Every structure is written in C-alpha cells, then in structure tokens.
C-alpha cells in the first residue's frame, strides 16, 4: 500500500538479496582500464552506493575493499538489514535510511572516489533524478567514477505500454491489500486485455510471450521492476545530457563483453558504426543494432585517456583469478550477435595458467609469460572470461591482506545464516574485493569444515540435519526425494563435487 514516505515506490515487497559485481570498485577500475581510461588509485578511497536495497553488495564491498563506504536506502526495513550486516562484519560502513533529499542536505559527507546506483535511476521521480545529479556534482571527486544502470530505449519500446498497464491497474483498479494479489490481478487484467485483440497487440506480436515470461518471474523482482509509480525509461543520449550538470563524461560500459565487437554486432553493423565520428552518436546508434534495453554505464568526472604504453603497463600489473574450476568454464559465449565458441588453442592455455599453483591469482605479466601468447589475444581472452563471470580482476596483495580478517568475519556470519535459509548466496573475497557465488548447501559444507569435519559424507550429514529439521528435502528431476537415505546420497554427491572442484577455488579466493 502507498505510504507518505515512499514517494510512489513499491515498498510492499522487500527487494531481493542479490549481489551486483558492477558496484565493486575493483571491477569498475578494470572496466575503465580496459577502455584506456585513468582512474583514481587509492587504498583508502571513499565510495558511495545510492539505493543499496538489502545491503548485500555494499556490505561485501565495504568488507572486501580498503577504504570506507557510505550508502542510503530510504526503505527502513532494508536499511536495518544492511546495518545489521555491517555490524557483523565490523566494516565501518555508514548506512542510512535517508531519502536522496535528506542525504543531499547532510553536511558530514566526504568527497567520493566512486558513486554507484544499480537499478535505481529508472524507478525514481525526475525530481529525485535531479537530486542524484546534484549529489554527484557536490560529492564526486575530480577523476572519480559514477556507475549507473537503467532501462533504456529502443529495447524497451515494445514493452513499455505493457508495463504502464500493470502500474495503472495497481493504482486505479486494485483494492486488495495483499501485494501478491495485486500483482497477479494486474497481470491477469493485462492478459485479458491482450486476449481481446487490441490493435496494439497486433503491432507488437511478441507481447504475449513477454507477458508469459513476466508471470513466471520472482514476485519481488516483478514488483520493483514493473509496479512503481515512477518509471523513467530513456535513451542513452538523454542520460548523457542528464548527467552533464555534474561535469560527468561518458567513458564506457561496465560490461567487458561490450569490448568484443563480433559478439555484439554484425559485419554490416560494425562497418556502419565506423562511419560515425562523434562517440555519443556512435554509442546511441549502437543501441539500435543490439536493441539495447538495459545499460550499465560508467561516467568519469574529467575523463583522462591513458597513453597506449601506460595502459599496457597497468594492465600487465593487474592480477586476475578464476571464480570457478577450469573444467566447468563454458566452451562458448553468447552476445547480441549470437554464440561464439571459445577457441581451445587460446582459452585452454589461459585457463590452465589461471588454474596453476592451486588457482592463485596471477598478474597479466605472469600469464603472458606462462602462456607465451600474443598480448592482444591474452587481453581479449581475459575480457571474455571476465564478461562470462568465470574470471575476476583482483586488487593488490597489500589491499588483500588489509581486509582478509573482516572478510572472514562477515563470511562466518553469512554461513551461519544459511542454517536458517538461502537468502544470501554470496560470500566476500579479499582477493577480488567482491562477492563470489556460494550456494546455501556449499555454505553449510563450509560450516562443517570449520567444525573439523574432513569428509564430504560428514558435510552432507550436517546439511541434511539442518534442512530435515526444517521440513525441507532436495528436488531431483522435478521430484522431491522422500527418504533420508536419498537426500543424504544426493547431498554427499554434491559435497564430493564441492570438494573436488569448488573448494580449491574458494581457498585461493581466501573464502574457505
């Protein structure tokens, strides 16, 4: 239901406990370096996240990065959850439930090396967007970076009227107090409207399939994506104009795969874009070729290009690590232009080198020496693997040692939470400065290991003891496992795979 404080934002459904790697300063600095931009390099940087949701990302980054973090989310329940995590990690994060207006009015905030907002911009009012821009103008350091993600045209053009139907039905034609009932009623209304064959449905023939897809999505996500009063979708060029008062220059996207043109564009598209000189016009035209519907963009306050020699030197000094066992890395990658197979003669040696020495993080200079590859081939291979989520850029060893203790403290608390549920399935790595996916059962296995249990069968017994007490069972091929023996056997098999494939990686990432 609407409250005076929520300004039209759909607050009845709590937001998800997801993690966003794009807000990790280490990852953002890599994305800028990949495109040749200088960044502020400091182990005591100050970072800000606007609209942190349940606080999973900001707490993992505040714990796994040196420096300090400030954030706000005006939903008091989510702010309370985030503050609880910060206390558990003792990471010093300053977290508030301020509105953007209240945050802007504070006189106790520093200048920030980075400001990030993920999944916020599109869903707040235009007045709040102006407050965000003014906040960046006042508080982002020269040379600082701003990350913003948002829904955009032209990709959203066919579906935007459908989204409007949901919101209008919830606002004017829905009397239910229960949020899930209101969401379902709006979806049913929209389905009935399309079934009545309006001319709009004929003009957008894919709309029915889109609606069916939405009906199958998590209701927490659907609520925040489609049911807020405010929804300001825009073109890329409009975002450039909106951020100009804060003296922000568009630099690149926080999507490493965007740097690989053949994954994103046809030959004709690449040829056409080469004819456009102005970078903003070229980027906007590119959105038409890929039918972009969601952008993850990086802006810099005073963007500075590195020389080719300095960029190469910084890249060679950068460290990288695998986030999964090398044998589980997919053999292909997909982009807007289709699927591409990873060439074994290139990616095989890279994965072997990354997996060597028990998956220890390695500089690009080391990888270049161990693979005997051409520099450009190695750089592109790393960009692809990072884009796929198989590899992550790492922070310095000095930064890693500085945060290892508090990462261990936070991870212990998160693993203890897995005794009661599966909300947070991400742990903090001091190596990458970010989060790594670790499932609930894997967290339970880690608890068992900390208790001195050495065999996968013992880890499985602990996990089964936890879930059986809560009346839960495993699902196999869509069917519940009905006996203790079947559940323990399935958990033991998972634990064995965890021991052989996942545990060595987590140890290298200083999580286990």
N, C-alpha and C positions, 0 to 999 in steps of 0.2 A: 504494500500500500504506500501511497505517497506521503512523505513527511516533509516538514518545512525545511529541514536541514539538507535534504538530499538533492535539491535543485533539479528534480526530474530524473535523477539517476536511479536505475532499477536496483534497489538495495535489498529486496526481499529474499533473493537467492544469494548466498555467500559465493564469493569468487573462488575459482579453482586454486589448487595448491601447486600449480605448475611452476616450472623453472625456465627462465629465459637467458640463454647464454649471451645474447646480444648486449646485455647490460653489463657484462664483465669488462672492466677497463682493459684487461689484458687482451681480450678478443677484439675490442674496438680499436686498440692501438695497432694490432696486426692488420685489420681491415684497411686502416688508413695507410700503413706502410706498404701494403700490397699494391696500392694505387699511387704510391710515391709521395705521400704527404707526411710532413713533420708532425710530431705530437709532443705534448709535454711529458717529459720522462722524469718521474719523481717517485721515490719510495714512500713519501709522506704526503701524497696527493689527497685532495678532499673531493668527494664525489656525492652526487645528489640523485635520488630517484623520486620522481613525482608520480603518485598513484601506484604504490607498491603492492596493492592487493593484500594477500595473506602474508606477505613479507618474506616469502621463501627466497626469492632472488637476492633481495637487498641484504638479507642476513648471511647468505652464503658468501656473497661478495665482500661484505664488511668483515667477515671472519677470515676469508682466504686471501685478502689483499692487505698490504700495509696501508697506512694512512687512515683516513676516517670517512664515515658516511653519514649523510643526513637524508631523511625521507619523510614523506607525508602520504597518508591516505585518509580521506575525510570520513570513511566508514569506521566508527569507533570499535566495532567488534573485530574487524580485520587489523586495525592498528594495535589493539590489545594482544592479538595473537602474535603479531610481528614483534612487539616489545617483549613478550614472553620468550621468544626465540633469541632475541638479542641478549637478554639476561642470562639465558642458558649458556650462550657462547662467550659471554663477557667480552663482546667485540666493540663496545663503546659506541655503537650506532645511536644517533639521536633521531628517534622516530616519533612522529606526531600524528594527530588526527585533525590537523588544520585543513581548512579549505585553502585553495590557491590564494584567495584574497587575504586570508589570515597569515599564510606563510609569507606573502609578499610584505605584509606590514611588520614582520619581525625585524628587530634591529640587532639580533645576536647571531646572524648567519655569516659565514665566511665567503670568500671567493672560491668557486669550484673549478677543478680541473675537468670535470665532466658533469653533465646533467642528462638524465635519461628518462624517457617516458615511453612505456611499451603498452599499446592497446588503450591509450587514454585520449589522445587528441581528437579522434573522430567522435567520441561519445560524450564530450562536454560541450557546453554552450559556447557561442562565439565570444561572449564576454570573458569566459574562463580561458579561452584560447589566447585572448589579448593579455590576460594576466600572466599566462605562461611565458609569452614572448617578453613581457616586461621583466619577469623574474630572470630570464636568461640575460637580458640586457644589463641588469644590475649585478648579477652574481656569477656569470661565467667569465673566467679569466681570459685575457687575450691569448690565443693559441689553444684555448680549451675546446672540447668537443661536445656536441649535443647529438644524442641519438633519439630519433622519433620514429615510431611505426604508426601507420594509419591506413584506413581503407581508401582506395583511390579509383578514379575512372581512368580508362574506359572499361576495365574489367567488371566493375560493379553496375554498369549501366543497365543490363537486362534485369538484374535482381533488385535494384533499388526500390521500384514500386511495390514489390512483394514485402520487403522489409517495412515499408511505410504502412502497409495493410496491417501487419502484426501490431505495430505500435499504436495505430489508431483504434484498432479493436480493443486493445488493452485499456486504452484511455477512455473510450466513449461507450463501449458496448459490453463491458465485462463487470459484473457485480460481485464475483467471487472474491473472498478474502484470501484464498489459498493461491500462492503464486504458481504452483504447478498446474492447477486447474485453469488459471487464466492463460497460461502459455498454451496449454492443449486446446483451449477453446478458440484462441486466435488462430492456431494452425488449422483447426477443423473449419473455421469460417473461411479462411483463405483457400482451402482445398475445395470447399463447396462453391466458392466464387469462380474458381478456375473451371470447375466441372460444368458451370452454367455457360461456358463458351463465350466469354467476353472477347472483343476484338483484340484486346491487349494480349491475351493468351496465344492467339494466332500469330501475333507479331513477335512473340518470344516463346517459340516452341519448346525450349529446354526448361521452361519454368517449372513444369510439373515434376520433372526429375529432381530439380533443385529443391523443391518443397519436400519431396520424399526424403532427400538426404538430410535436410534440417530436422525432420521429425525423428530421425534416428540418432541425433547428436545429444550429448550430455546437456541436461536442462540448465545447469549452472552457466555453461558457455552460451547456450541459446539466449538465456535471459539477458546477459550483458551485451551480447552481440546485436540482438535484434529488438529489445524491448525498452531501451532507454528513450526518453523523450527527445533528447538531442542526438542527432546523427548527422555530422557534417562531413560528408564524403567530398573529396576534392581531387583535382588534377595535380600532378607533380609540380607544374609551373606555378600553381596557386600557392602551394606550400612554400616554394622559394620566396614568393612575394610576401607571404605572411610572416616569415622569419627575418626578412630584411631589416626591420627596425631594430633587431637585436644585433645587427652587424654580423650576421651569420652567413657564411659562404657554403653552398653545397659542395661536398667533397666526393662522396661515393656511397654505395650501399653497404650495409652490414651483412652482405650475402656473398661470400667468397666465390661461389659458382657463377655469379654475375660477371666475373672477370674472364670467363671462358666463353667467348662468343659463339663457337659452334654448338654449344649446349643450349643456347638461348635463341639463336637467330638462323634463319635460312640464309643461303648464299645471297639471294636477292636482297634480303633484309640488311645483311652486312654491307653489301655494295651501296644500297640506298643511304644508310646512315653515314657512310664515309663522305657523302656529298654535303653533309650538314656541318657547317663550321662552328656555329655557336653551341657550347656544351649544354646549355639548358634546353635549347630547342632539340638538340640531338637526343638527350635523355627523355624528353617528353615524347618524341616520335618513337623512341624505342618501346615505350609503354604500349603503343598501339600494336607493335609487332608481336609482343609477348602477351598482349591482352592483360596487362597488369591490374590486379585487384587489391593487392596489399603491398605496401612498400615499407622497407626497413632502411632508413636513411641516416647518414652521418653528415653533420654540418660542423664547420670549424669557425671559430671567431678569429678571422685573419688566417686563412689557409695559406700555408707555405709549402711550396714544392721542393723536394729534395733533389739534389743532382743525382744522376744515374749512379755515380760512384758511391755516394753516401748512402743511397737507398740499398745498393747491393751489400755494402759493408754492414749496415744494420740488419739486413735480412740474414746474412751469414752468421751473425752473432746471436740471432734469435733461436730459442730452443723449442722443440716440438715433442709431443708424446702421443702414443696410441691410447685411445679410450676403450678399446676392446681387443680381444685376442686377434692376432693377424689372420687366423684361418676363418674367422667369422665375418671379415670385411666383405661386403657385397662386391661382386665382379662387374657391376655396371652402375651407371649413374644416370639419372633422368633429369632433363631440363625442359623448358617450353618447346624446344625444337625436337624433342624425342629422347630416346635412350641411346647411350653410348657405352660400349664395352671398355673396361679398363685394360689397357694393353699389358699383358703379362710381363713382357720384356722390360717395361718401365716400372710398373707398380709392384711387381714381385720383389725386385731388389730393394725398393724403398720400404716395403712392409717388413722384409727380412731385417733390414738395418734398424728400423724402429723397434722391432721385437728383440733384437740382440741385447745381451747383458741384462736379461730379466726385465725388459721393457723400460729401462731407464731413459729419461728424457735426454735428447741429443740436440746439439746445435745443428743448424743447416750446414755449417762448415764440416762438422763430423760426418753428416750424412753424405755430403758431396765427396768426401774422401773415401767413405766405405762403399759407396755405390759406383764410383767412377763415372757418374752421369754428367751430361751437359747441365750447366747451371739452369738454363731456361726450362729444361724438361723437369728437373727436380722441383723448381719453384711452382710450376703448374701442377705437378702431381700432388704436392703438399696442399695447394689451394683446393684441389678437387677433394682430397681426403678430409680436409677441414670442413669444406662445404657439406660433405656427406655426414659429418658428425663422427667420423672414425678417428680423427686426429684432432688435437687441440694445440694452439700455441701456448707456450709456458712463460712464466715470469722468471726472473733471475733467481739463482740459487740463494742469494742473500735475502731476497724477499720471501722465498720459500721457507727458509729457516726461521724467519721472524714470525711467521703465522702458524707454524706447524702445531704448536701447543693448543691454540684456541680452536683450530680445525678439529683436533682430536676431541676436545670438549663438546663442541657442537655435534659432531657425528655420533658421539656416545648418546647424547640426549635424543637425537633423531632416531637412532636404532632402538632406544627404549620405547619411543612412541610406536614403533612397529609392533610392539607387543599387543597393542590395542586397536590398530587399524593401519590402513595403507594410504593415508592422505599424502604424505611426503615421501617420494621415492627418489630423492636426490641427496647425495652427500657432498661435502666440501673437500676439494683437493688443494692443498697448499702448493702443489706443483703447477697447476694450471690457473690458480686464482679463481676457479669457478666450480660449478657443480658437475657431478657425474651421476648418471642414472644408476641407481641401485634399488632393485625391487624389494618389496616387503620381505619375501622369503629370504633373499640374499642378506638383508639386514639382520634377520633372525639368525642366519648362519654365522654372521659376524659376532653376534652376541654370544653364541655357543663357543666360538673360537676364543673370545675374550675370557670365557669361563674355563678355558684349558682343554676343551674337547678338541681332539685332533682328527677324528674320522668323520667322513661325510654321513655315515649312518647315525652318528651321535648328533650331528647338526640337524638331521631330519627329525630325529626324535623330539628335540626341543621345539622345532617348528610345529610338529603335529600336536604336541602338548598344548601349545598356545592356541592354535586355531580350533582344535577339537573342544576345548573348554568353552570357546565362544560359539559353538554350534556350527562351525564352518567346515566345509570339505572342499577338496580340489575338483575341478572340472576337467574331464578328459574327452576330447572329441564331442564336446557339447553335452556330455552326460556326467552327472555327479558321481564321484567314487563313494560307494556306500559303506565300505568296511574300513576298519583301522588299518588292516594289512595293505589294502590297495592304496590308501593315502600315504602310508609310510614308504611304500615301494616307490611311488611317484616322487615323493619328496627326496628320497635317497638318490634317485636318478638325477634330479635337479641339483642336489648337493654335490654329486660327483662331477657333473659338468662345471659347476661353480668352482670346484677345487682345481680342475684341470685348465680351465680357460679364463675365468673371471678373476679369481683370487690373485694370480700373479700380476695382473694389470692393476688391481686395486692396491697392491703392495707398492708397486712402482709409483703410483699416484699419491702415496702416503695416506691412503684412506684406511687400509687394513694393516 
